[in-house]
Amino acid sequence: MSIWRLMTWKMTSTSGLTSEVQVTRLVSDILKAKDFSIGDLPDNLNIHTEMMHFDASDGTLDPNGIFQRDGWRESAAEILVPTREKNADGNGQLFTVPGFHHRPLVA
Protein backbone atom coordinates (compact mmCIF):
# COMPACT_ATOMS: atom_id res chain seq x y z
CA MET A 1 0.00 0.00 0.00
CA SER A 2 2.86 2.38 0.75
CA ILE A 3 4.35 2.07 -2.74
CA TRP A 4 0.92 2.64 -4.28
CA ARG A 5 0.43 5.80 -2.19
CA LEU A 6 3.88 7.10 -3.13
CA MET A 7 3.37 6.47 -6.84
CA THR A 8 -0.13 7.99 -6.75
CA TRP A 9 1.32 11.10 -5.10
CA LYS A 10 3.99 11.32 -7.81
CA MET A 11 1.54 10.85 -10.67
CA THR A 12 -1.04 13.30 -9.32
CA SER A 13 1.42 16.03 -8.36
CA THR A 14 -0.26 19.33 -9.27
CA SER A 15 2.85 20.68 -10.96
CA GLY A 16 3.56 17.43 -12.81
CA LEU A 17 7.24 18.16 -12.27
CA THR A 18 8.00 15.62 -9.57
CA SER A 19 10.65 13.46 -11.19
CA GLU A 20 11.45 9.83 -10.53
CA VAL A 21 14.81 10.98 -9.14
CA GLN A 22 13.09 13.30 -6.66
CA VAL A 23 10.75 10.56 -5.45
CA THR A 24 13.67 8.14 -5.11
CA ARG A 25 15.60 10.76 -3.10
CA LEU A 26 12.55 11.41 -0.90
CA VAL A 27 12.40 7.71 -0.02
CA SER A 28 16.12 7.03 0.37
CA ASP A 29 17.26 10.32 1.93
CA ILE A 30 14.23 11.15 4.08
CA LEU A 31 11.75 8.36 4.68
CA LYS A 32 14.41 5.68 5.22
CA ALA A 33 16.80 7.89 7.21
CA LYS A 34 17.59 6.48 10.65
CA ASP A 35 16.71 9.77 12.36
CA PHE A 36 13.38 10.26 10.53
CA SER A 37 10.23 9.48 12.47
CA ILE A 38 6.76 9.95 11.03
CA GLY A 39 5.58 10.51 14.60
CA ASP A 40 7.56 13.80 14.71
CA LEU A 41 5.21 15.30 12.10
CA PRO A 42 2.09 16.92 13.52
CA ASP A 43 -1.28 16.04 11.98
CA ASN A 44 -1.77 19.68 10.97
CA LEU A 45 1.66 20.13 9.33
CA ASN A 46 1.72 23.21 7.09
CA ILE A 47 4.80 23.36 4.86
CA HIS A 48 4.30 27.07 4.10
CA THR A 49 4.43 27.88 7.82
CA GLU A 50 7.48 25.64 8.30
CA MET A 51 9.26 27.38 5.41
CA MET A 52 8.59 30.77 7.04
CA HIS A 53 10.13 29.47 10.30
CA PHE A 54 13.08 28.05 8.36
CA ASP A 55 13.62 31.34 6.50
CA ALA A 56 13.40 33.36 9.73
CA SER A 57 16.07 31.19 11.31
CA ASP A 58 18.63 32.09 8.59
CA GLY A 59 19.66 35.21 10.51
CA THR A 60 20.46 33.20 13.63
CA LEU A 61 22.67 30.58 11.99
CA ASP A 62 26.07 29.94 13.50
CA PRO A 63 28.72 31.20 11.01
CA ASN A 64 30.61 27.94 11.60
CA GLY A 65 27.49 25.77 11.44
CA ILE A 66 26.71 23.01 8.99
CA PHE A 67 24.78 25.33 6.64
CA GLN A 68 27.77 27.63 6.35
CA ARG A 69 30.39 24.93 5.75
CA ASP A 70 29.13 23.66 2.40
CA GLY A 71 31.01 26.19 0.29
CA TRP A 72 28.28 28.75 -0.34
CA ARG A 73 29.31 32.39 -0.40
CA GLU A 74 27.33 35.60 -0.39
CA SER A 75 28.39 38.63 -2.39
CA ALA A 76 27.02 41.41 -4.54
CA ALA A 77 26.75 40.44 -8.22
CA GLU A 78 27.01 43.00 -10.98
CA ILE A 79 25.11 42.37 -14.19
CA LEU A 80 25.06 44.36 -17.41
CA VAL A 81 21.54 44.68 -18.79
CA PRO A 82 21.26 45.70 -22.44
CA THR A 83 19.22 48.83 -23.13
CA ARG A 84 18.09 50.61 -26.27
CA GLU A 85 20.08 53.68 -25.35
CA LYS A 86 23.67 54.20 -26.45
CA ASN A 87 26.09 54.06 -23.56
CA ALA A 88 29.68 55.21 -24.00
CA ASP A 89 30.81 52.95 -21.12
CA GLY A 90 29.40 49.75 -22.58
CA ASN A 91 26.38 48.13 -24.09
CA GLY A 92 23.86 48.44 -21.27
CA GLN A 93 23.16 49.57 -17.75
CA LEU A 94 25.02 48.07 -14.80
CA PHE A 95 22.90 46.74 -11.92
CA THR A 96 24.10 45.38 -8.59
CA VAL A 97 22.26 42.44 -7.02
CA PRO A 98 23.02 42.34 -3.27
CA GLY A 99 22.91 39.09 -1.32
CA PHE A 100 23.69 36.84 -4.27
CA HIS A 101 24.50 33.30 -3.08
CA HIS A 102 26.95 31.23 -5.09
CA ARG A 103 29.53 28.47 -4.94
CA PRO A 104 32.88 28.52 -6.72
CA LEU A 105 32.92 26.51 -9.95
CA VAL A 106 36.44 25.27 -9.21
CA ALA A 107 37.95 24.38 -5.88
C-alpha positions as CSV (number, residue, x, y, z in Angstrom):
1,M,0.0,0.0,0.0
2,S,2.9,2.4,0.8
3,I,4.4,2.1,-2.7
4,W,0.9,2.6,-4.3
5,R,0.4,5.8,-2.2
6,L,3.9,7.1,-3.1
7,M,3.4,6.5,-6.8
8,T,-0.1,8.0,-6.8
9,W,1.3,11.1,-5.1
10,K,4.0,11.3,-7.8
11,M,1.5,10.8,-10.7
12,T,-1.0,13.3,-9.3
13,S,1.4,16.0,-8.4
14,T,-0.3,19.3,-9.3
15,S,2.9,20.7,-11.0
16,G,3.6,17.4,-12.8
17,L,7.2,18.2,-12.3
18,T,8.0,15.6,-9.6
19,S,10.7,13.5,-11.2
20,E,11.5,9.8,-10.5
21,V,14.8,11.0,-9.1
22,Q,13.1,13.3,-6.7
23,V,10.7,10.6,-5.4
24,T,13.7,8.1,-5.1
25,R,15.6,10.8,-3.1
26,L,12.6,11.4,-0.9
27,V,12.4,7.7,0.0
28,S,16.1,7.0,0.4
29,D,17.3,10.3,1.9
30,I,14.2,11.1,4.1
31,L,11.8,8.4,4.7
32,K,14.4,5.7,5.2
33,A,16.8,7.9,7.2
34,K,17.6,6.5,10.6
35,D,16.7,9.8,12.4
36,F,13.4,10.3,10.5
37,S,10.2,9.5,12.5
38,I,6.8,10.0,11.0
39,G,5.6,10.5,14.6
40,D,7.6,13.8,14.7
41,L,5.2,15.3,12.1
42,P,2.1,16.9,13.5
43,D,-1.3,16.0,12.0
44,N,-1.8,19.7,11.0
45,L,1.7,20.1,9.3
46,N,1.7,23.2,7.1
47,I,4.8,23.4,4.9
48,H,4.3,27.1,4.1
49,T,4.4,27.9,7.8
50,E,7.5,25.6,8.3
51,M,9.3,27.4,5.4
52,M,8.6,30.8,7.0
53,H,10.1,29.5,10.3
54,F,13.1,28.1,8.4
55,D,13.6,31.3,6.5
56,A,13.4,33.4,9.7
57,S,16.1,31.2,11.3
58,D,18.6,32.1,8.6
59,G,19.7,35.2,10.5
60,T,20.5,33.2,13.6
61,L,22.7,30.6,12.0
62,D,26.1,29.9,13.5
63,P,28.7,31.2,11.0
64,N,30.6,27.9,11.6
65,G,27.5,25.8,11.4
66,I,26.7,23.0,9.0
67,F,24.8,25.3,6.6
68,Q,27.8,27.6,6.3
69,R,30.4,24.9,5.8
70,D,29.1,23.7,2.4
71,G,31.0,26.2,0.3
72,W,28.3,28.7,-0.3
73,R,29.3,32.4,-0.4
74,E,27.3,35.6,-0.4
75,S,28.4,38.6,-2.4
76,A,27.0,41.4,-4.5
77,A,26.7,40.4,-8.2
78,E,27.0,43.0,-11.0
79,I,25.1,42.4,-14.2
80,L,25.1,44.4,-17.4
81,V,21.5,44.7,-18.8
82,P,21.3,45.7,-22.4
83,T,19.2,48.8,-23.1
84,R,18.1,50.6,-26.3
85,E,20.1,53.7,-25.4
86,K,23.7,54.2,-26.4
87,N,26.1,54.1,-23.6
88,A,29.7,55.2,-24.0
89,D,30.8,52.9,-21.1
90,G,29.4,49.8,-22.6
91,N,26.4,48.1,-24.1
92,G,23.9,48.4,-21.3
93,Q,23.2,49.6,-17.8
94,L,25.0,48.1,-14.8
95,F,22.9,46.7,-11.9
96,T,24.1,45.4,-8.6
97,V,22.3,42.4,-7.0
98,P,23.0,42.3,-3.3
99,G,22.9,39.1,-1.3
100,F,23.7,36.8,-4.3
101,H,24.5,33.3,-3.1
102,H,26.9,31.2,-5.1
103,R,29.5,28.5,-4.9
104,P,32.9,28.5,-6.7
105,L,32.9,26.5,-10.0
106,V,36.4,25.3,-9.2
107,A,38.0,24.4,-5.9
